[in-house]
């Protein structure tokens, strides 16, 4: 974009999980946890055979977080460092040592671009405090500040029904997305939900929908509201990614009026039936943006895998990352 530069941009990548609670999930329960590294190696053999040495690589859930999950974001961090000419800050909400790193003024004050990766299991009850919400509101009071809040899917949510009916619903979702590495129920994004609700723009990350793919294997084009893209974040971008299970970002209550849909993705029409498709059709809301008059800065909500390099569509994602970093400077 003419007249813009990423030099001087300060980026914070914030992982909203509690590592002790994620890594301490019992392996005997398959739902609502990350896989252990040894499970990923077994299910995806031989893809991760280089990580097979237990003397070098933790084979538990911690190993999965370190050597697979966090590695998905390395490409973005490297691009941001190269473009910005400075170190990209990374922080975890809860570290292995038990230390807590809330999203407070001290942390937010180090950045003008904040990306919240809400890959926290709902089981761990990560909730934004009133102090954190206030700090984020202060962050968004600067017109130049950009906050991306990024949950992931919420798969296998079932009402209080008899076992057979509950299993039928979960099986329909599981069959639709088609990723056998995902358990029947895997719910993420509690921190994102609580933060957005605290900001007065409640959003739920619903389901895990399979995106459509072109005949050549590329992600299908998005339906973009380019006239609303005031920061030109979608400039030069025709599609997003092909992660097998992407959420519909459902605006609730006042969010219907305070957030606009910047991009929709198409669901694979050849995928097995899913209740969302049967009720609402083949388009889901993939990227939301705050209305111009809600915050001085800009809030966006998208899937956490928008910052991952391993789900396909990398050329378009790298363009998105570059657009975020090279957006026009806006001062009060």
N, C-alpha and C positions, 0 to 999 in steps of 0.2 A: 504494500500500500504506500502510495506516494507520501513522503513527508513523515513516515513513521520509522521507528527503530526500536529493536529489542534491547539495545545497549542500555544498561542501567536498570532494567527491569529486575525486580526482586521477587523470587518465586518461593512459595512454601507448599510442599506436598505433605499433607497431613493424613496419616493412617488412623482412622477413628476406632481401631480395635483395642482391646485389652489382650496383650499377648498371653499373660498367664491364664486367663480364662479361655482363650482359644486353644492354646496348646494343652491345657489340662482337661479338655473334653474327653469323656470316657470312650475308648475305641470300641467297646462292646455295643455302643449305641450308634447306629449309622446316620441317624437324622441330625440336622441342625449343627453340623460341625464341618470344618475343613477335612479333607482326606489327610492321612499320614503320608509321608514321602514314600514309604514302602508300598502303600496301597496304589499310589499313582504309578509307581514303577511296574507293579503287577498288572494293573488295568490297561496301561498304555505301552507295555513292552513291545519293542526295545527302546522306545523314545528316550527314556531317562536312565538308561543303563550306565551312563557315565557317572551317575550319582549313587551307585550301588555300594560303595565302600563304607560300611558303618563306622570305621575309624575316622573318616574324613567328613561324613555327612550324616547328620542326625536323621534317622529314619522315621521319626515321629512327625507330629503335626508341625512342630517348630521347624523341622527340615523342609517341609512343604512351603511354609511361609517364607523362609529365607532363600531357598534355592529354586523355587518355582514361582510363587506368587509375587514376591518383591521383584524378582528378575523381570517380570512382565513390564515393569515401569522404568527399567533402566534406559531404554531408547529415548523416552521422553526427557528424562533427567539429563542425558548426554546432549540432546538437541538444545534444551534450555540453557545448559551451561555454555555451549558453543555460541548460541545466539546472544545471550545476555552478558557474557564476559564476566560472570561472577558465579559463586557457588549457589546451587539450589539447596535450600534448607529442607530437610526431611525430618519429620517427627512422628512418633507413635503416641497415641493417647495413653496407653498403659504399657510400660516396658517390662522386660523379664525380671528386672530388679525390683519390681513393685512400684517404681516411681510413676506418678501421674503427671501428664503434660496436658493440661486443659487448653482449650482454644481461647486464650486470654489476650489482654492488651499487649503483654510482653511478646508473645509469639506472633500475633497478628501485626504488631508494629514493625516486624522485620521484613514485611512483604507488601507489594501492591497487587500481587496475583496469588490467590490462595485456592488450592484444589483439595477438597476434602474427599478422601477415598473412604466411603462408608461401607467397607467390607466387614463390618462387625456383625457377628451373629446376634439375632434378636434374643437368643438364649442368654447372652451376657448383659443385657439391659443397659447398654451405653446410652446415656441420656444427657443432653446439653443442659447445663445448669442455667439459672437465671443470669448469673454473672457472665457466662459464656455468650448467651444471647445478646446481652447488652454490649459486650465487647465487639461482637460481630456487627451489631447495629452501628457502633462507632466506626468500624472499618468501612462499612458501606456508606458512610456519610461523606466520603471523599469521592468526587466524580471520576477520578482516575482508577479507582479500585475495582477489581473484578474478583468475584467469588464464584467458584464452581462447586456445587454440592452434588456428590456422585454416589448414590447407593448402587446396589446391584440387584439381582433378581429376588423375588419372594415366591418360592416354588412350593407347591404341595399344601397350601393353606386349605383346610377342609372344615366345614361346620360340624357341629355336634350331631353326627349321624351314626347309624349302625355301622359296624366295621366294614361290611361288604360294600356299602354305598360310599363310605369314605375312601376305601381302597380303589374303587372304580374311578373316582374323581382324580385321585393322585396318579393312577395309572394313565389316565387320559393326558394329563400334563406331562408326565414322564415320557410317554410315547411321542408326544408332539415335538418336544425339543430334541429328543433323540440322543442325548449325551448320557451314556451309561456310567460315567464317572460321578454323576450327580445323584445323591440319594433321593428317596421319595419326597422328603421335605427338607428344604434348605432355605432358611429365611435370613436375609441380610438387610442392613440399612437402618437399624434403630436410631443411631445417632443422627443420621440425615433427617429422618422423620421428625425427631424431637426438635432439632434445630430449626427446620423449616416451619414447624408448628409455632415455635416460639417467636419466629419472625413474622407471624401472621399470614403465612402462605403455605398451609398444610398440603403436602403431596405424599401419596402412597405409591411405592414401587411395586406394581402388581404383576404377578406371573413371571414366566420365563418363556418368551415367545421366540419362535425360530424365524429369523429374517430371511427375506427372499434373496435369491442368488441369480445372477445372469448365467447364460449358457456357457460363457467362458470362465466361470468360477468367481467372477468379481461380485462384490455386494451390489444389489439392485439400487437404482437411484433413489435418493430421498425425495420427499415432497417438502420443499423448503419455502417458508414465507420470507422471501428475500427482502421484501419491502419493509419488514420489521427488524432486519439485521443491522441495527444502527452502528455496531462496532465492526461490521464487515467480517465477522468470524467465519462465515460460510463462503467467503469469496473464493472462487476456484474449486469448490468442493461439490462433487456430484453425488457422493455416497458416504456412508459411515463404515461400520464394520460388520463382520459376519459371526460374531460370537453366537453360539448355539442357543443361548437363552437370555434374551434381553427383556427388560421390564417395560410395561406401559406405565408412564408417569402420570398418574391420575390426580388432577387438581381437585382439592376438596374445599368446601366452604368459600371463604373470601379469595382463595387462590384462583378460582375460576375467573375472577375479574382482575386480579393483580398480576397474574402470570399469563403470558401469551405463548402459544405453541410455535416455536421457531422451526422445528423439523419433525416430520413424521417418517417412519419407516414402514415398508410393506412386509407383511408376513408371507412366508413361503406358502403359496396356494396348494402345493403338493404335499405339505406336511400333514400328518394325521390330524383329525379334528381336535379342536380346542374350544372350551366354552367361550372364551373371549371372541374368537372368530365367529362362532355361531350367533353371538349376541350383538357384536359391534362391527364385524367385517374385517378386512385385511389390513387396515392401517392402525398403527399404535403411535402414541405421542412419545417421541424419543429425545427431544431437546426443548426445554422450557426456558423462557427469559422473563425477568421482571419488567413490568411496564415502566415506561420512562419516568413516571411520577411517583413510583413506590419508594425507591431509594435514589440517592444522588449517584452512587456507584451502580454497578450492574451485578445482578445475581442470575446465574444460570444453573439449571438442574439437568444432568444427563447421566448416563450409565457409567459406572466406574471403568468399564473396559474401553471407553473413549481414550484413555491414557495408556492403554496396553498395546504392545507391539505384536501380540501373538494370535490375534483373532481375525486376521484378514483385513484388507482395505488399508494397508499401512500407508500407501502414498497419500490417500485422502486424509488420514489421521495426522500425518506429519505436516500437511498443509494447514490443518486445523490448529495444531500446536503452534506453528509459525505465526498464523494469524492472531492467535491469542497473545503471543509474545511481542508481536510487532504492531499491535493496535495503536491507534493514535493516542498520544499523551493528552490527557484532559485534566486541567487544573481548576481549582475553585476560582 
